[in-house]
Amino acid sequence: MKALMEMTIQKEPPRVPVRPKNSKATYVVGDASGCGFGSSSWKSRETKVDAVYGSCTSEITNRSSSNFRQAANLVMRLKRMIESGTLERGSEVFVFVDNSTAEKTMYRGGSSKSKLLHT
């Protein structure tokens, strides 16, 4: 019930395309913890899973919140996928993350408090 209440709290429904233009859904799972980060992606009806992982600089690890690192990990991943052409315009994307702040950033399309996510 709590989830349904949160999903229907908006006065206006979110504007989303009725149908994706690309027939393959893309799934992205990401996590950032401590100085490490990683994400993997998979397209429906394909067998290849693409994974990326690494370490943040000590400056980012020490001066950024875990919420920022989680959201930035996903934003960077999606940007790279778009730039490389592995994520096409009009694709349906499902993002999985264990951080509610990062999830809300993905749902709303940005974070008004963190301009760093938009660079």
N, C-alpha and C positions, 0 to 999 in steps of 0.2 A: 504494500500500500504506500509506503514511504517513497519508493522509487516512482510509482505512478504519480504521486503528488508532485514530486520534483519535476517530472517530465511534462506535467500539464500546468505548471505554475505561471507560465508566460501568458500575457494578455493576448498576444498575437502568436499564431503558430510560426515556427521558423520557416524561412523560405528556402526550400531545397528543390532541385530539379525533380520532376515526377519520375523520370527514368534516366539512368546513366546512358551516355552515348556510346560508351565502350562496354562490350558484353562481358568482359572479364573483371570481376571484383578483385581488388588488391587488399591484402591484409598486412598490416605493419604492427610488429610487437617491439616495444622499446623499453629500455631501463637505463638509469644512470644511478650509480651508487658510489659514494666516496669519490675517488679520482677516476673511476672507470665508467664507460658508457658502451652501449651496444644496441643494435636493432637488427631485426630480420624482416624480410618481406617475402610474400608469396602471392602469386596470381592464381585465381581459380582456373582449373583445367590445365595447369602446368605442373611439371614435376620439380622444377628448380626452386630452391629456397636460397635467397641472397642474404648473407649476414655481414654486418659491419660492426667492428668493435675497436676500442682503443682507450687511451688515457687522456684526461683533461690536463691542461697545464696546471701548475701549482697555483698560479694566480686565480684561475677560474675555480679550482677546487676550494681554495681558502677564502675567496671573496664573494662567491656566489652561493645562493641558497640551493638546497637540494631540489626545491620546486623549480627554480630557474634551470638547473642542469637537466632535469627530467624533460621539461618543455622544450628547451633548446635542442636536446638530442633528437626529439621528434621533428621539430621544425627543420633542422639541418638535414635530416634524412629525407624528408619530403621534398625540400628544395633540390637536393642532389638528384633525386629520382626524376623530378620534372626537368632539370637541366640536361640530364643524360638521355631523356626520352623514354625511360623505363616506366614512367607514370604519365599517361596521356591525359590531355584535357578531356573532361567529361567522364572520367573514371569514378567508379564508386569505391571509396576507400574506407576500410574499417581499421581503426587504430586502437590498440590494446596497451594499456599502461596501468601500473599499480599506484598512481599518484593522482589524487582528485584535482589538484590544481592544474597539472598538465592536461588532464582529461578535459577540464573546462576550457582551457586555452584552445584545445583542438576543436571543441564543440562550437565555441564562439568565434573562432577564426583569428584570435589574437589576444593579447593581454595589454590593456590600456596602461597598466602600471610598469610594464617592462618594455621600454623602447628597444632594448638590445635584441629582442626576438624579431624585430622588423628590419634588421640591418642585413 
